[in-house]
């Protein structure tokens, strides 16, 4: 095993699927963590956080934005941007086939969804990665959608909030994927210069090329409980240095104590917390609910 | 097998061995004239090299880029620049020897040099961490690049790394943040930036010093988002399939020029840069001087606008 493949860590190879695996069918769902049987409507009401053990289960990008934004006045951006197979990449399968399968599986055309809307009355642009779409990997379309979201935020002077859930850069778009790191980072630099707030929320997992670009550059970096985030996946590090990794390595508390993130926020409190922070960053008072 | 030659070069190695033994014979027997014989073999060896090098596969180029004799930054710097003064440390934690930074003259223009270094012998490799950069390395590079901006000095980066260091300490000190910050800042540093891949451009580790106005590659170098071995491991569950992965990902200059990511390729001597270091260095220097002069004639605001357009164009449908 090579130690070079930082960008696409072990998580995408399916070795380390300790929890989050929840059987999606039926009215009853077993929590992958505490193994309790959960009543589906109740679980969904709890924003897919296990009411028994509190584990934050993985959710789709669309649901993420749905529970984050105010219900009215939502506009999805960059919907015309879809994947491009510039290399006509083929391994055991064609990249095109993998894309079609991912689109069928998720009902989305790409791994990032961008919506302009409001958060407790504050106009914002929010984006979310869909981990079920090829591991939330970033290729041309993800980079371009992010860029268009950032551009919209810049033009309208609206804060930009991005929820990452990704294995990193998309292998099948090779160096085009790598270049999206530079492209997205340059948009964040523009927001920084213009004084447009950019908030990065890390949701399990965030690795590789996305970690080393847009996910680490927030004015404020927030993590959801149970997150795993870093540049190199744990297996690659283990194989390279041949040392057991410390308990809690690359988890939320680790990220917090090493200064990588500002805070850990529960899913149920995410709206409230980000709205509070933004109101201060923009120096505006929130309309009371 | 001759370790100075790669597997696909072994026929060349055999000819070179013959030439060497003939030379020894000639040396010991002054009355035998072997010059003609040597010349014939020399021509044969060159023709064979040309033939082999005209049909290299991407995986062969990966191997040349990693050749143990391949010139590294420390070999090129004294031949390309004059009066290189190395500057050390990120002012926060440590000095990372996997990245060499400093000020130097490129002909009569002062420049900042940022160069990744793999290290030649065992001790040096360990000191340089095989060219695997830690957060301190990227932060040192950024410190020097921001200083260059203050003094209006163009920046030259030499890329050669097997990747950013995948270690516990690297993660603890925020390797992701260090790379991400460089990407963001390099996008708007108000001085010309030229990046050259001189060996192996591996993923985030490479692009961490790889954002600029021009990106060049030496002829037998590679630039990839994931190593061919890593890619093969994920797809075929076997590093043995790396040649297939190298093919599929398009890791060589020709493909990357076609994709609009790389601007130009700098031709290497017959058989690769390590067969003639001074010639390779002089070609890099010539290329740098010419293109830096062009960039220096562009208004800074225009330069930054063009850099922005360049970043925005990556992957755009053509």
Boltz contact constraints between the chains, C-beta under 6 A:
constraints:
  - contact:
      token1: [A, 1]
      token2: [B, 233]
      max_distance: 6.0
  - contact:
      token1: [A, 2]
      token2: [B, 227]
      max_distance: 6.0
  - contact:
      token1: [A, 2]
      token2: [B, 229]
      max_distance: 6.0
  - contact:
      token1: [A, 2]
      token2: [B, 230]
      max_distance: 6.0
  - contact:
      token1: [A, 3]
      token2: [B, 166]
      max_distance: 6.0
  - contact:
      token1: [A, 4]
      token2: [B, 162]
      max_distance: 6.0
  - contact:
      token1: [A, 4]
      token2: [B, 163]
      max_distance: 6.0
  - contact:
      token1: [A, 4]
      token2: [B, 202]
      max_distance: 6.0
  - contact:
      token1: [A, 4]
      token2: [B, 227]
      max_distance: 6.0
  - contact:
      token1: [A, 4]
      token2: [B, 230]
      max_distance: 6.0
  - contact:
      token1: [A, 5]
      token2: [B, 226]
      max_distance: 6.0
  - contact:
      token1: [A, 5]
      token2: [B, 227]
      max_distance: 6.0
  - contact:
      token1: [A, 5]
      token2: [B, 230]
      max_distance: 6.0
  - contact:
      token1: [A, 6]
      token2: [B, 163]
      max_distance: 6.0
  - contact:
      token1: [A, 6]
      token2: [B, 166]
      max_distance: 6.0
  - contact:
      token1: [A, 6]
      token2: [B, 203]
      max_distance: 6.0
  - contact:
      token1: [A, 7]
      token2: [B, 203]
      max_distance: 6.0
  - contact:
      token1: [A, 7]
      token2: [B, 225]
      max_distance: 6.0
  - contact:
      token1: [A, 7]
      token2: [B, 226]
      max_distance: 6.0
  - contact:
      token1: [A, 8]
      token2: [B, 226]
      max_distance: 6.0
  - contact:
      token1: [A, 13]
      token2: [B, 234]
      max_distance: 6.0
  - contact:
      token1: [A, 84]
      token2: [B, 317]
      max_distance: 6.0
  - contact:
      token1: [A, 87]
      token2: [B, 250]
      max_distance: 6.0
  - contact:
      token1: [A, 89]
      token2: [B, 248]
      max_distance: 6.0
  - contact:
      token1: [A, 91]
      token2: [B, 235]
      max_distance: 6.0
  - contact:
      token1: [A, 91]
      token2: [B, 248]
      max_distance: 6.0
  - contact:
      token1: [A, 140]
      token2: [B, 315]
      max_distance: 6.0
  - contact:
      token1: [A, 169]
      token2: [B, 225]
      max_distance: 6.0
  - contact:
      token1: [A, 171]
      token2: [B, 226]
      max_distance: 6.0
  - contact:
      token1: [A, 171]
      token2: [B, 231]
      max_distance: 6.0
  - contact:
      token1: [A, 174]
      token2: [B, 225]
      max_distance: 6.0
  - contact:
      token1: [A, 174]
      token2: [B, 249]
      max_distance: 6.0
  - contact:
      token1: [A, 174]
      token2: [B, 250]
      max_distance: 6.0
  - contact:
      token1: [A, 175]
      token2: [B, 223]
      max_distance: 6.0
  - contact:
      token1: [A, 175]
      token2: [B, 225]
      max_distance: 6.0
  - contact:
      token1: [A, 175]
      token2: [B, 256]
      max_distance: 6.0
  - contact:
      token1: [A, 175]
      token2: [B, 261]
      max_distance: 6.0
  - contact:
      token1: [A, 176]
      token2: [B, 315]
      max_distance: 6.0
  - contact:
      token1: [A, 177]
      token2: [B, 225]
      max_distance: 6.0
  - contact:
      token1: [A, 178]
      token2: [B, 207]
      max_distance: 6.0
  - contact:
      token1: [A, 178]
      token2: [B, 225]
      max_distance: 6.0
  - contact:
      token1: [A, 179]
      token2: [B, 261]
      max_distance: 6.0
  - contact:
      token1: [A, 179]
      token2: [B, 314]
      max_distance: 6.0
  - contact:
      token1: [A, 181]
      token2: [B, 183]
      max_distance: 6.0
  - contact:
      token1: [A, 182]
      token2: [B, 183]
      max_distance: 6.0
  - contact:
      token1: [A, 182]
      token2: [B, 211]
      max_distance: 6.0
  - contact:
      token1: [A, 182]
      token2: [B, 311]
      max_distance: 6.0
  - contact:
      token1: [A, 183]
      token2: [B, 311]
      max_distance: 6.0
  - contact:
      token1: [A, 183]
      token2: [B, 314]
      max_distance: 6.0
  - contact:
      token1: [A, 185]
      token2: [B, 180]
      max_distance: 6.0
  - contact:
      token1: [A, 185]
      token2: [B, 183]
      max_distance: 6.0
  - contact:
      token1: [A, 185]
      token2: [B, 184]
      max_distance: 6.0
  - contact:
      token1: [A, 186]
      token2: [B, 187]
      max_distance: 6.0
  - contact:
      token1: [A, 186]
      token2: [B, 311]
      max_distance: 6.0
  - contact:
      token1: [A, 188]
      token2: [B, 184]
      max_distance: 6.0
  - contact:
      token1: [A, 189]
      token2: [B, 184]
      max_distance: 6.0
  - contact:
      token1: [A, 189]
      token2: [B, 187]
      max_distance: 6.0
  - contact:
      token1: [A, 189]
      token2: [B, 188]
      max_distance: 6.0
  - contact:
      token1: [A, 209]
      token2: [B, 204]
      max_distance: 6.0
  - contact:
      token1: [A, 211]
      token2: [B, 176]
      max_distance: 6.0
  - contact:
      token1: [A, 212]
      token2: [B, 176]
      max_distance: 6.0
  - contact:
      token1: [A, 212]
      token2: [B, 179]
      max_distance: 6.0
  - contact:
      token1: [A, 212]
      token2: [B, 180]
      max_distance: 6.0
  - contact:
      token1: [A, 212]
      token2: [B, 204]
      max_distance: 6.0
  - contact:
      token1: [A, 213]
      token2: [B, 180]
      max_distance: 6.0
  - contact:
      token1: [A, 213]
      token2: [B, 183]
      max_distance: 6.0
  - contact:
      token1: [A, 216]
      token2: [B, 176]
      max_distance: 6.0
  - contact:
      token1: [A, 216]
      token2: [B, 177]
      max_distance: 6.0
  - contact:
      token1: [A, 216]
      token2: [B, 180]
      max_distance: 6.0
  - contact:
      token1: [A, 217]
      token2: [B, 180]
      max_distance: 6.0
  - contact:
      token1: [A, 217]
      token2: [B, 184]
      max_distance: 6.0
  - contact:
      token1: [A, 230]
      token2: [B, 171]
      max_distance: 6.0
  - contact:
      token1: [A, 231]
      token2: [B, 175]
      max_distance: 6.0
  - contact:
      token1: [A, 231]
      token2: [B, 176]
      max_distance: 6.0
  - contact:
      token1: [A, 232]
      token2: [B, 166]
      max_distance: 6.0
  - contact:
      token1: [A, 236]
      token2: [B, 166]
      max_distance: 6.0
  - contact:
      token1: [A, 237]
      token2: [B, 166]
      max_distance: 6.0
  - contact:
      token1: [A, 240]
      token2: [B, 166]
      max_distance: 6.0
  - contact:
      token1: [A, 241]
      token2: [B, 167]
      max_distance: 6.0
  - contact:
      token1: [A, 258]
      token2: [B, 172]
      max_distance: 6.0
  - contact:
      token1: [A, 260]
      token2: [B, 174]
      max_distance: 6.0
